[in-house]
Amino acid sequence: MRAKRSSCMIAGAAAFLLTGCADMAVLDNSYVSDAYSPYLLSYAAKRGGMMTEIVGNPFTVNKEEVDRSVTDTFRDHHFGPELDFIATPSDVATGEEREAFRVVVLFNPATNANPARLCETPARPQEPVPDRVAVLAAFCSTDTRVTSATGSVTGVSSPDDPAFKRLMRQLALELFPPRSPYDRNDRDFET
């Protein structure tokens, strides 16, 4: 009897956790190069804002609504100075004409999409997977990746869904950490 009650409690707890996690934003991977510094955001702020190329639309609403949700969330949830994120088409400029610093956000990337190449040539999005939003994002210095992150969330229906906003917040915090890799206190020092 006791074993049966334990297994029922475990099964109930597992069901609760699975149900509660259905709309959780999950970051799969992130990268910060040695070239990253929060001062790069100050440079972009002084130039009027951060160009943000948003490729794809994971929802059935107008793309402008998705762009607004992403740029507003990035603006409100990054480390660094006050900074506007400005949505711009990905084909506006290439090579030397590109802004010195920009963000590329790719929704529904192919499973083999390479974060290191996202700044060079943003890949085209794949068909959306029903009830799931996947994203690959990079902070770029012209065509070179400075930081990147990938993530996903299930159970979202619009760009205003709180779970989608959580995913965008997590991306912003990963793309723009508060310190450069050289400022970390967890390095090993020889004594």
C-alpha positions in Angstrom: 0.0 0.0 0.0 2.8 2.4 0.9 4.7 1.7 -2.3 1.5 2.3 -4.3 1.0 5.7 -2.6 4.6 6.7 -3.2 4.4 5.8 -6.9 1.2 7.8 -7.2 2.8 10.8 -5.6 5.8 10.6 -7.8 3.6 10.2 -10.9 1.5 13.2 -9.8 4.5 15.3 -9.2 6.0 14.4 -12.6 2.7 15.3 -14.3 2.6 18.6 -12.4 6.2 19.4 -13.5 5.6 18.5 -17.1 2.4 20.6 -17.2 4.2 23.5 -15.5 7.1 23.3 -18.0 5.0 23.3 -21.1 5.4 27.1 -21.6 8.9 27.4 -20.1 11.5 29.2 -22.2 14.6 27.0 -22.6 18.0 28.3 -23.7 20.0 25.5 -25.4 23.3 27.1 -26.0 25.1 30.4 -25.6 28.5 31.8 -26.6 30.5 34.9 -25.6 33.7 35.7 -27.5 36.7 37.3 -25.9 35.9 40.4 -28.0 32.7 41.1 -26.0 32.5 44.1 -23.7 29.5 45.9 -22.4 31.1 49.1 -23.7 30.1 47.9 -27.2 26.5 48.7 -26.2 27.5 52.3 -25.3 28.9 52.7 -28.8 25.6 51.6 -30.3 23.6 53.8 -28.0 25.7 56.9 -29.0 25.0 56.1 -32.6 21.2 56.1 -32.1 20.4 52.5 -31.3 21.1 48.9 -32.2 20.0 47.7 -35.6 18.1 44.4 -35.2 17.5 42.1 -38.1 14.5 39.8 -37.4 14.2 37.0 -39.8 11.0 34.9 -39.9 7.7 35.1 -38.1 6.7 32.3 -35.8 3.1 33.5 -35.4 0.1 34.2 -37.6 0.1 37.9 -36.7 1.7 40.7 -38.7 5.5 40.6 -38.6 5.6 44.2 -37.2 4.0 42.9 -34.0 6.7 40.3 -33.6 9.4 42.8 -34.4 7.9 45.2 -31.8 7.7 42.5 -29.1 11.4 41.4 -29.7 12.8 45.0 -29.8 10.8 46.2 -26.8 11.8 43.2 -24.7 15.5 43.6 -25.7 15.4 47.3 -24.9 13.9 46.6 -21.4 16.0 43.6 -20.5 19.7 43.9 -21.2 22.7 44.9 -19.2 24.2 48.2 -20.1 23.2 51.7 -21.0 19.7 52.8 -22.2 19.6 51.5 -25.7 16.9 51.3 -28.4 16.7 48.2 -30.6 15.5 49.1 -34.1 14.0 46.5 -36.3 15.4 46.5 -39.8 15.1 44.2 -42.8 18.0 41.7 -43.1 18.7 42.8 -46.7 19.2 46.5 -46.0 23.0 46.4 -46.1 25.8 44.0 -46.5 29.5 43.9 -45.8 31.1 47.3 -45.1 27.7 49.1 -45.3 26.4 47.2 -42.3 26.2 48.8 -38.9 29.3 48.3 -36.8 27.2 46.4 -34.3 23.8 44.8 -34.8 21.7 41.9 -33.6 20.4 39.1 -35.9 17.4 37.1 -34.7 16.4 34.0 -36.7 13.1 32.3 -35.9 12.6 28.6 -36.7 16.2 28.0 -37.7 17.2 24.8 -39.5 18.6 22.2 -37.1 22.0 22.6 -38.8 22.0 26.4 -38.6 25.4 27.6 -37.5 25.4 30.4 -34.9 29.0 31.3 -35.9 27.8 32.2 -39.4 24.6 34.0 -38.6 26.3 37.4 -38.8 27.7 36.7 -42.2 24.6 35.3 -43.9 21.4 35.0 -42.0 19.8 31.7 -43.0 16.2 31.5 -44.1 13.7 30.2 -41.5 12.1 26.9 -41.9 8.4 26.3 -41.7 7.2 26.8 -38.1 6.6 23.8 -36.0 3.0 24.0 -34.5 3.0 25.2 -30.9 6.8 25.7 -30.7 9.0 28.7 -31.3 12.7 28.2 -31.8 15.2 31.0 -32.1 18.8 31.6 -32.9 20.2 35.1 -32.2 23.6 36.7 -32.4 25.2 40.0 -31.5 27.4 40.9 -34.4 30.3 43.2 -35.1 29.8 43.6 -38.9 30.1 40.0 -40.1 31.7 38.5 -36.9 29.7 36.9 -34.0 30.4 38.5 -30.7 27.8 36.6 -28.7 25.0 34.2 -29.6 22.3 32.1 -28.0 19.7 29.6 -29.1 16.4 28.7 -27.4 12.8 27.6 -27.7 9.5 27.7 -26.0 6.3 25.7 -26.5 2.7 26.5 -25.9 2.8 30.1 -27.1 0.3 31.7 -29.4 1.4 35.3 -29.9 4.3 37.7 -29.5 2.6 39.1 -26.4 2.4 35.7 -24.7 4.3 35.9 -21.4 6.3 32.7 -22.2 7.5 34.2 -25.5 8.5 37.4 -23.6 10.5 35.2 -21.1 12.4 33.6 -24.0 13.2 37.0 -25.5 14.3 38.3 -22.0 16.6 35.3 -21.5 18.1 35.8 -25.0 18.8 39.5 -24.3 20.6 38.6 -21.0 22.7 36.0 -22.8 23.5 38.3 -25.8 24.5 41.2 -23.6 26.1 39.9 -20.3 27.2 42.4 -17.7 30.9 41.7 -18.0 33.4 40.7 -20.6 35.0 37.3 -20.4 38.2 38.9 -19.0 36.3 40.4 -16.1 35.1 37.1 -14.7 36.0 36.4 -11.1 36.0 32.6 -11.5 39.3 32.4 -13.3 42.1 30.2 -11.9 45.1 32.2 -10.7 48.5 30.7 -10.0 49.7 31.2 -6.5 
